Amino acid sequence: MEREGFNQTIAVKVSNSIADLLANLAAQRGITVSAYIRNLIDAGLRSTGDRQDRPAIQRRRPLRGW
């Protein structure tokens, strides 16, 4: 099965203390904050429903002009 690349930018406003926490947690794992948050989202999506692994988000084309 071929996997498509998918990039989407989401801006999240957090307090300085949360930003520091995310930076420290990501650094402990040797990854970027973006990768750490992406892993959290993927883990949350996989654990929903009947606890079976699910593909991340159903990928679809963004609306024209977005």
Secondary structure, DSSP 8 states (H G I E B T S, - for coil): ---------------HHHHHHHHHHHHHHTS-HHHHHHHHHHHHHHTSTTS----SS------TT-
